Amino acid sequence: LTAYGIEFLTEATPYVAVDHNQILAAINWLLAAQQADGSWKPLHGNTSSDLNLYIARALGEALASDVLTKDISKALRDRANHAVAAATAWSAHSAAAVHAPYANALRLSLAELTPGDAAAAIRLRAELASTAVRGKDGAHWAPLSYSPFYGWGHAGELETTALALNALRQGQPTAAEAGLINDALRYVLRNQDRYGIWYSGQATVRVLQ
């Protein structure tokens, strides 16, 4: 939830007045809560690659935005960059997450934020393309487990698909990737529920992004 708060406040800053000290305080709290092995442990249940990569991406995007350029100290930026690298390394040890679309979408977003990580981005794009499920409604990705926001079933598929779609749109998509992006977009548009949302709050947020 703290990582989501950082993400939300960073994205909201161009449109509403946001106290940047609140973002910095949240970043400091996350850094203090990180374990020595690079992971974050939830209060209840077990940690996962999806959870740790989500937190790492929230930190990475906050650091990459113009929002905190004047407010964040070099020391805090260095600590946050180290935390992102440590969480990414921890997540790489999970054999189950190697082909997990949710985790790989987050990895791709992080790779696109990192200069000189083009090889990793190309590999992750290929991995996402290979795990896409194609059907009459377009293309989607199925999560291997609950998302960090406890999305599962069809809502979990939509959340994962929107996350992969957002990641693939970054950088310079190839012609084949552009076709896959269009197929994924068609899938999410065709799966809006009768209330005008996408079955869960988090799936809806990811689709609208």
C-alpha positions as a Markdown table, in Angstrom:
| # | Residue | x | y | z |
|---|---|---|---|---|
| 1 | Leu | 0.0 | 0.0 | 0.0 |
| 2 | Thr | 2.9 | 2.4 | 0.7 |
| 3 | Ala | 4.4 | 1.7 | -2.7 |
| 4 | Tyr | 1.0 | 2.3 | -4.3 |
| 5 | Gly | 0.9 | 5.6 | -2.4 |
| 6 | Ile | 4.2 | 6.6 | -3.8 |
| 7 | Glu | 3.1 | 5.7 | -7.3 |
| 8 | Phe | -0.2 | 7.5 | -7.0 |
| 9 | Leu | 1.2 | 10.7 | -5.5 |
| 10 | Thr | 4.0 | 10.9 | -8.0 |
| 11 | Glu | 1.5 | 10.6 | -10.9 |
| 12 | Ala | -0.9 | 13.1 | -9.3 |
| 13 | Thr | 1.7 | 15.8 | -8.8 |
| 14 | Pro | 1.4 | 17.5 | -12.2 |
| 15 | Tyr | -2.4 | 17.9 | -11.7 |
| 16 | Val | -2.9 | 18.7 | -8.0 |
| 17 | Ala | -0.8 | 20.1 | -5.1 |
| 18 | Val | 1.1 | 17.3 | -3.4 |
| 19 | Asp | 3.4 | 17.6 | -0.4 |
| 20 | His | 6.6 | 16.0 | -1.7 |
| 21 | Asn | 7.8 | 15.5 | 1.8 |
| 22 | Gln | 5.1 | 12.8 | 2.1 |
| 23 | Ile | 6.5 | 11.0 | -0.9 |
| 24 | Leu | 10.0 | 11.2 | 0.5 |
| 25 | Ala | 8.8 | 10.0 | 3.9 |
| 26 | Ala | 7.1 | 7.0 | 2.2 |
| 27 | Ile | 10.3 | 6.2 | 0.3 |
| 28 | Asn | 12.3 | 6.3 | 3.5 |
| 29 | Trp | 9.8 | 4.0 | 5.2 |
| 30 | Leu | 10.1 | 1.5 | 2.4 |
| 31 | Leu | 13.9 | 1.6 | 2.5 |
| 32 | Ala | 13.9 | 1.0 | 6.3 |
| 33 | Ala | 11.5 | -1.9 | 5.9 |
| 34 | Gln | 13.6 | -3.7 | 3.3 |
| 35 | Gln | 15.2 | -7.0 | 4.5 |
| 36 | Ala | 18.9 | -7.6 | 4.4 |
| 37 | Asp | 18.4 | -10.1 | 1.5 |
| 38 | Gly | 16.7 | -7.3 | -0.7 |
| 39 | Ser | 13.1 | -8.4 | -0.2 |
| 40 | Trp | 10.2 | -6.9 | 1.6 |
| 41 | Lys | 8.1 | -9.1 | 3.9 |
| 42 | Pro | 4.4 | -8.4 | 4.2 |
| 43 | Leu | 2.7 | -8.3 | 7.6 |
| 44 | His | 0.7 | -11.4 | 6.7 |
| 45 | Gly | 1.5 | -14.2 | 4.4 |
| 46 | Asn | 4.7 | -14.8 | 2.3 |
| 47 | Thr | 6.6 | -12.4 | 0.1 |
| 48 | Ser | 6.8 | -12.9 | -3.7 |
| 49 | Ser | 8.7 | -11.8 | -6.8 |
| 50 | Asp | 5.6 | -9.9 | -7.9 |
| 51 | Leu | 5.3 | -7.9 | -4.7 |
| 52 | Asn | 9.0 | -7.1 | -4.5 |
| 53 | Leu | 9.2 | -6.1 | -8.2 |
| 54 | Tyr | 6.1 | -3.9 | -7.8 |
| 55 | Ile | 7.7 | -2.0 | -4.9 |
| 56 | Ala | 11.0 | -1.7 | -6.9 |
| 57 | Arg | 9.1 | -0.3 | -9.9 |
| 58 | Ala | 7.2 | 2.2 | -7.7 |
| 59 | Leu | 10.6 | 3.4 | -6.3 |
| 60 | Gly | 12.2 | 3.4 | -9.8 |
| 61 | Glu | 9.5 | 5.4 | -11.4 |
| 62 | Ala | 9.5 | 7.9 | -8.6 |
| 63 | Leu | 13.2 | 8.4 | -9.0 |
| 64 | Ala | 13.0 | 8.7 | -12.8 |
| 65 | Ser | 10.2 | 11.3 | -12.7 |
| 66 | Asp | 10.8 | 15.1 | -12.6 |
| 67 | Val | 8.7 | 15.3 | -9.4 |
| 68 | Leu | 11.5 | 14.7 | -6.9 |
| 69 | Thr | 14.4 | 16.2 | -8.8 |
| 70 | Lys | 14.8 | 19.2 | -6.5 |
| 71 | Asp | 13.7 | 17.6 | -3.3 |
| 72 | Ile | 15.5 | 14.3 | -3.1 |
| 73 | Ser | 19.0 | 14.2 | -1.7 |
| 74 | Lys | 21.8 | 12.3 | -3.5 |
| 75 | Ala | 22.2 | 10.1 | -0.4 |
| 76 | Leu | 18.5 | 9.1 | -0.5 |
| 77 | Arg | 18.6 | 8.6 | -4.3 |
| 78 | Asp | 21.6 | 6.3 | -4.0 |
| 79 | Arg | 19.9 | 4.3 | -1.2 |
| 80 | Ala | 16.7 | 4.0 | -3.2 |
| 81 | Asn | 18.7 | 2.9 | -6.4 |
| 82 | His | 20.5 | 0.3 | -4.3 |
| 83 | Ala | 17.1 | -1.0 | -2.9 |
| 84 | Val | 15.7 | -1.4 | -6.4 |
| 85 | Ala | 18.8 | -3.3 | -7.5 |
| 86 | Ala | 18.7 | -5.5 | -4.4 |
| 87 | Ala | 15.0 | -6.3 | -4.8 |
| 88 | Thr | 15.5 | -7.1 | -8.5 |
| 89 | Ala | 18.3 | -9.4 | -7.7 |
| 90 | Trp | 16.3 | -11.2 | -5.0 |
| 91 | Ser | 13.4 | -11.7 | -7.4 |
| 92 | Ala | 15.8 | -13.3 | -10.0 |
| 93 | His | 16.3 | -16.2 | -7.6 |
| 94 | Ser | 12.7 | -17.3 | -8.0 |
| 95 | Ala | 12.5 | -20.1 | -10.6 |
| 96 | Ala | 8.7 | -19.9 | -10.7 |
| 97 | Ala | 8.8 | -16.2 | -11.6 |
| 98 | Val | 11.1 | -16.6 | -14.7 |
| 99 | His | 8.0 | -17.1 | -16.9 |
| 100 | Ala | 5.5 | -15.2 | -14.8 |
| 101 | Pro | 3.9 | -12.5 | -16.9 |
| 102 | Tyr | 3.1 | -10.2 | -14.0 |
| 103 | Ala | 6.8 | -10.3 | -12.8 |
| 104 | Asn | 8.2 | -9.9 | -16.3 |
| 105 | Ala | 6.0 | -6.9 | -17.0 |
| 106 | Leu | 7.4 | -5.3 | -13.9 |
| 107 | Arg | 10.9 | -6.3 | -14.9 |
| 108 | Leu | 10.5 | -4.8 | -18.4 |
| 109 | Ser | 9.3 | -1.5 | -16.9 |
| 110 | Leu | 12.3 | -1.4 | -14.7 |
| 111 | Ala | 14.6 | -2.3 | -17.6 |
| 112 | Glu | 13.2 | 0.5 | -19.7 |
| 113 | Leu | 14.0 | 2.9 | -16.8 |
| 114 | Thr | 17.6 | 1.7 | -16.7 |
| 115 | Pro | 20.0 | 3.1 | -19.4 |
| 116 | Gly | 22.2 | 0.4 | -20.9 |
| 117 | Asp | 19.8 | -2.4 | -20.1 |
| 118 | Ala | 18.6 | -2.8 | -23.7 |
| 119 | Ala | 19.5 | -6.5 | -23.8 |
| 120 | Ala | 17.4 | -7.3 | -20.8 |
| 121 | Ala | 14.5 | -5.3 | -22.3 |
| 122 | Ile | 14.7 | -7.2 | -25.5 |
| 123 | Arg | 14.7 | -10.6 | -23.7 |
| 124 | Leu | 11.8 | -9.6 | -21.5 |
| 125 | Arg | 9.7 | -8.4 | -24.5 |
| 126 | Ala | 10.3 | -11.8 | -26.2 |
| 127 | Glu | 9.3 | -13.6 | -23.0 |
| 128 | Leu | 6.1 | -11.6 | -22.7 |
| 129 | Ala | 5.3 | -12.3 | -26.3 |
| 130 | Ser | 5.8 | -16.0 | -25.8 |
| 131 | Thr | 3.5 | -16.2 | -22.8 |
| 132 | Ala | 0.6 | -14.2 | -24.4 |
| 133 | Val | -2.7 | -16.2 | -24.7 |
| 134 | Arg | -4.4 | -15.4 | -28.0 |
| 135 | Gly | -8.1 | -15.9 | -28.7 |
| 136 | Lys | -11.1 | -14.3 | -30.4 |
| 137 | Asp | -11.1 | -11.3 | -28.0 |
| 138 | Gly | -7.4 | -10.6 | -28.6 |
| 139 | Ala | -4.4 | -11.3 | -26.5 |
| 140 | His | -4.1 | -11.5 | -22.7 |
| 141 | Trp | -1.8 | -12.8 | -20.0 |
| 142 | Ala | -2.8 | -15.1 | -17.2 |
| 143 | Pro | -1.1 | -14.7 | -13.7 |
| 144 | Leu | 0.5 | -17.7 | -12.1 |
| 145 | Ser | -0.8 | -16.7 | -8.7 |
| 146 | Tyr | -2.5 | -13.9 | -6.8 |
| 147 | Ser | -1.3 | -10.4 | -7.7 |
| 148 | Pro | 0.2 | -8.2 | -4.9 |
| 149 | Phe | -3.3 | -6.7 | -4.7 |
| 150 | Tyr | -4.9 | -10.1 | -4.4 |
| 151 | Gly | -6.2 | -10.1 | -7.9 |
| 152 | Trp | -7.2 | -13.5 | -9.2 |
| 153 | Gly | -9.4 | -15.1 | -11.8 |
| 154 | His | -10.6 | -12.9 | -14.6 |
| 155 | Ala | -9.8 | -9.7 | -12.6 |
| 156 | Gly | -6.3 | -11.0 | -12.2 |
| 157 | Glu | -6.0 | -11.7 | -15.9 |
| 158 | Leu | -7.1 | -8.1 | -16.7 |
| 159 | Glu | -4.7 | -6.6 | -14.1 |
| 160 | Thr | -1.8 | -8.7 | -15.5 |
| 161 | Thr | -2.7 | -7.9 | -19.1 |
| 162 | Ala | -2.9 | -4.2 | -18.5 |
| 163 | Leu | 0.4 | -4.3 | -16.7 |
| 164 | Ala | 2.0 | -6.1 | -19.7 |
| 165 | Leu | 0.4 | -3.8 | -22.1 |
| 166 | Asn | 1.8 | -0.8 | -20.3 |
| 167 | Ala | 5.3 | -2.3 | -20.2 |
| 168 | Leu | 5.3 | -3.2 | -23.9 |
| 169 | Arg | 4.3 | 0.3 | -24.9 |
| 170 | Gln | 7.5 | 1.7 | -23.4 |
| 171 | Gly | 10.6 | 2.0 | -25.4 |
| 172 | Gln | 10.5 | 1.3 | -29.1 |
| 173 | Pro | 8.1 | -1.6 | -29.9 |
| 174 | Thr | 8.8 | -3.7 | -33.0 |
| 175 | Ala | 6.1 | -4.2 | -35.7 |
| 176 | Ala | 5.3 | -7.6 | -34.2 |
| 177 | Glu | 5.1 | -6.1 | -30.7 |
| 178 | Ala | 2.8 | -3.3 | -32.0 |
| 179 | Gly | 0.4 | -6.0 | -33.3 |
| 180 | Leu | 0.5 | -7.7 | -29.9 |
| 181 | Ile | -0.2 | -4.4 | -28.1 |
| 182 | Asn | -3.2 | -3.8 | -30.4 |
| 183 | Asp | -4.5 | -7.3 | -29.6 |
| 184 | Ala | -4.0 | -6.8 | -25.9 |
| 185 | Leu | -5.8 | -3.4 | -26.1 |
| 186 | Arg | -8.7 | -5.1 | -27.9 |
| 187 | Tyr | -8.9 | -7.7 | -25.1 |
| 188 | Val | -9.2 | -5.2 | -22.3 |
| 189 | Leu | -11.7 | -3.1 | -24.2 |
| 190 | Arg | -13.9 | -6.1 | -24.9 |
| 191 | Asn | -13.8 | -7.2 | -21.3 |
| 192 | Gln | -15.1 | -4.2 | -19.5 |
| 193 | Asp | -17.9 | -5.3 | -17.1 |
| 194 | Arg | -21.5 | -4.1 | -17.0 |
| 195 | Tyr | -20.6 | -1.4 | -14.4 |
| 196 | Gly | -18.1 | 0.2 | -16.8 |
| 197 | Ile | -15.0 | -1.0 | -14.9 |
| 198 | Trp | -12.7 | -4.1 | -15.1 |
| 199 | Tyr | -13.9 | -6.4 | -12.3 |
| 200 | Ser | -11.6 | -4.9 | -9.6 |
| 201 | Gly | -10.2 | -1.6 | -8.5 |
| 202 | Gln | -6.6 | -2.5 | -9.3 |
| 203 | Ala | -7.4 | -4.0 | -12.7 |
| 204 | Thr | -9.4 | -0.8 | -13.5 |
| 205 | Val | -6.5 | 1.4 | -12.4 |
| 206 | Arg | -4.0 | -0.5 | -14.6 |
| 207 | Val | -6.3 | -0.5 | -17.6 |
| 208 | Leu | -6.8 | 3.3 | -17.4 |
| 209 | Gln | -3.1 | 3.9 | -17.1 |
